[in-house]
């Protein structure tokens, strides 16, 4: 009887050895890369910078309106609508364009009161209705603001929900604030590097906080005249950035 040859185990052993060597090399390279990455992360300086630019406002946004009450819902709404129509007509006369006026809230709510029910208890009942119409108005000539407020109050405005000053073209101010924030962060990084006795390397990353910087009101001084007193002051456009610097060799 013929004897079968044994399987070629030597060749399989070589293949298995090559595979194991490849795995070991891959693991070693991955470990080295991780260590290098960790080392890079440790050799950094992270700082936050802030910048602000002040400017005189050149526009204002006011929210005003009318609230009326009546025993009938229709009568309350008609009274409010008539008063708002008179206010808008007066704003037209003062030279404001309709595109700078926008209704922001229009509501009609019941007015509740309590009455005794004859048995020692009190029950709620509707005794009338309250209608309200709030309009947002943008004033692009601040010298007219006091006169505008006087006029709308005289025409029936009895709701005033805020006055905000702003700038019409914030873009250049935003750019200056961002540049100031980067300078502030760079100075901080240089100070930290000098204090630690290490050289400051290049910027590795930079990010801005809070989205686009928005103007905020600064302290204001009252400017009184023949019209309603209004405030003149400054708006401050602020920016904040985070920067990561490498530590030099």
C-alpha positions in Angstrom: 0.0 0.0 0.0 1.3 3.4 -1.0 2.1 5.8 1.9 0.6 9.3 1.9 3.0 12.3 2.0 2.6 14.6 5.2 1.2 18.1 4.6 3.7 20.9 4.0 3.7 22.3 7.5 6.9 24.4 7.1 5.3 26.7 4.5 2.2 27.3 6.7 4.5 28.1 9.6 6.4 30.7 7.6 3.1 32.3 6.6 1.9 32.4 10.2 5.2 33.9 11.4 5.0 36.6 8.8 1.4 37.4 9.8 2.4 37.7 13.5 5.4 39.9 12.6 3.1 42.2 10.7 0.6 42.4 13.6 3.5 43.3 16.0 4.8 46.0 13.7 1.4 47.5 13.2 0.8 47.6 17.0 4.2 49.1 17.6 3.6 51.8 14.9 0.2 52.6 16.4 1.7 52.9 19.9 4.4 55.2 18.6 1.8 57.4 16.8 -0.3 57.5 19.9 2.6 58.5 22.0 3.7 61.2 19.5 0.1 62.5 19.4 0.0 62.6 23.2 3.4 64.4 23.3 2.1 67.0 20.8 -1.0 67.5 22.9 1.0 68.0 26.0 3.4 70.5 24.3 0.8 73.2 23.7 -0.4 76.5 25.3 -4.2 77.1 25.2 -5.5 80.6 25.8 -8.7 82.7 25.4 -8.7 86.2 24.0 -11.3 89.0 24.2 -11.7 92.1 22.1 -14.1 95.0 22.1 -14.7 98.0 19.9 -16.9 101.0 21.0 -18.8 103.2 18.6 -21.6 105.7 18.7 -25.0 104.1 17.7 -26.6 105.4 14.6 -30.0 103.6 14.8 -32.6 102.6 17.4 -35.3 99.9 17.6 -38.3 100.6 19.7 -41.2 98.3 20.6 -44.4 100.1 21.3 -48.1 99.5 21.0 -51.7 99.9 22.2 -53.8 97.9 24.7 -57.5 98.5 24.9 -60.3 96.9 27.0 -64.0 96.7 26.4 -66.9 94.5 27.4 -67.1 93.3 23.8 -64.2 91.6 22.0 -64.9 93.4 18.7 -65.0 96.8 20.4 -61.7 96.2 22.2 -60.0 95.1 19.0 -61.4 98.0 17.0 -60.2 100.5 19.5 -56.7 99.0 19.4 -56.6 98.9 15.6 -57.8 102.5 15.3 -55.1 103.7 17.7 -52.3 101.7 16.0 -53.5 103.0 12.6 -53.2 106.6 13.9 -49.7 105.8 15.2 -48.6 104.4 11.9 -50.0 107.4 10.0 -48.1 109.7 12.3 -44.9 107.8 11.7 -45.5 108.2 8.0 -45.8 111.9 8.5 -42.6 112.0 10.4 -40.8 110.4 7.4 -40.4 106.8 8.5 -40.7 104.2 5.8 -43.2 101.4 6.3 -40.5 98.7 5.7 -39.1 99.8 9.1 -42.4 99.1 10.9 -43.5 95.6 11.8 -46.3 94.1 13.9 -44.7 91.8 16.4 -47.6 90.7 18.6 -51.4 90.9 18.2 -53.5 89.4 21.0 -57.0 89.3 22.3 -57.6 87.9 25.8 -60.6 87.6 28.1 -60.6 89.7 31.3 -61.7 87.6 34.3 -63.2 88.7 37.6 -64.7 87.0 40.6 -68.2 87.4 42.0 -70.0 85.8 44.9 -72.4 83.0 44.0 -74.8 83.5 46.9 -73.6 80.4 48.8 -70.4 81.9 50.2 -68.2 81.0 47.3 -66.7 83.1 44.5 -66.9 82.1 40.9 -64.8 83.3 37.9 -66.5 85.0 35.0 -65.5 87.0 31.9 -66.3 90.6 32.3 -64.5 92.0 29.2 -61.8 91.6 26.7 -58.3 93.1 26.3 -56.8 93.6 22.8 -53.1 94.4 22.3 -51.0 95.3 19.3 -47.2 95.7 19.6 -45.2 97.2 16.7 -41.5 97.3 16.2 -40.1 100.5 14.7 -36.6 101.1 13.5 -35.4 104.7 13.7 -32.4 105.4 11.5 -32.1 109.1 12.4 -31.4 109.3 16.2 -32.0 113.0 16.3 -35.6 112.3 15.5 -36.1 109.7 18.3 -37.4 112.0 21.0 -39.9 113.6 18.7 -41.1 110.3 17.4 -41.7 109.0 21.0 -43.6 112.2 21.9 -45.8 111.8 18.8 -46.8 108.2 19.2 -47.6 108.6 22.9 -49.8 111.6 22.0 -51.6 109.4 19.4 -52.4 106.7 21.9 -49.5 104.4 22.4 -49.7 103.1 26.0 -47.4 100.1 25.7 -43.6 100.5 25.6 -41.6 97.3 25.5 -38.0 98.4 25.1 -35.5 100.7 23.3 -32.3 99.3 21.8 -29.5 101.2 20.2 -27.4 99.6 17.5 -25.2 100.3 14.5 -26.4 100.0 10.9 -23.1 98.7 9.5 -21.6 96.4 12.2 -19.2 94.6 9.8 -16.1 96.8 10.2 -16.6 96.9 14.0 -16.9 93.1 14.1 -13.6 92.7 12.2 -11.8 95.1 14.6 -13.1 93.2 17.6 -12.0 89.9 16.2 -8.5 91.2 15.5 -8.3 92.6 19.0 -9.3 89.3 20.5 -6.6 87.5 18.5 -4.0 90.0 19.7 -5.2 89.6 23.3 -4.8 85.8 23.0 -1.4 86.0 21.4 -0.1 88.3 24.2 -1.4 85.9 26.8 0.3 83.0 25.1 3.6 84.9 24.9 3.4 85.8 28.6 2.8 82.2 29.6 5.6 80.9 27.4 8.1 83.5 28.8 7.0 82.7 32.4 7.5 78.9 31.8 10.8 79.5 30.1 9.8 77.9 26.8 9.7 79.3 23.2 6.3 80.0 21.7 5.6 78.0 18.6 3.1 78.5 15.8 -0.7 78.6 16.1 -2.2 75.1 15.9 -5.9 76.1 16.0 -8.2 79.0 16.5 -11.9 79.2 17.1 -14.5 81.9 17.9 -17.0 81.7 20.8 -20.6 82.6 20.6 -21.0 83.0 16.9 -21.0 86.5 15.3 -20.3 89.2 17.8 -23.3 91.4 18.6 -23.4 95.0 19.8 -24.2 95.5 23.5 -25.2 98.7 25.2 -22.6 100.7 27.2 -23.3 103.2 30.0 -25.4 106.0 28.5 -25.8 109.7 29.4 -29.2 111.4 29.1 -29.6 114.0 26.4 -32.5 116.2 27.3 -34.2 118.5 24.9 -37.6 119.9 24.0 -38.8 116.3 23.1 -38.9 113.2 25.3 -35.4 112.7 26.9 -33.5 109.9 25.2 -30.0 108.5 25.9 -26.9 109.0 23.9 -23.9 106.7 24.5 -22.0 103.9 22.9 -22.5 100.4 21.8 -19.7 97.8 22.3 -19.1 95.1 19.7 -17.3 92.2 21.5 -15.6 89.1 20.3 -13.9 86.1 22.0 -11.6 83.5 20.6 -9.7 80.4 21.8 -6.2 79.7 20.4 -3.8 76.8 20.8 -0.1 77.4 20.3 2.6 74.9 20.0 5.6 75.0 22.4 8.7 75.6 20.3 11.8 73.4 20.3 
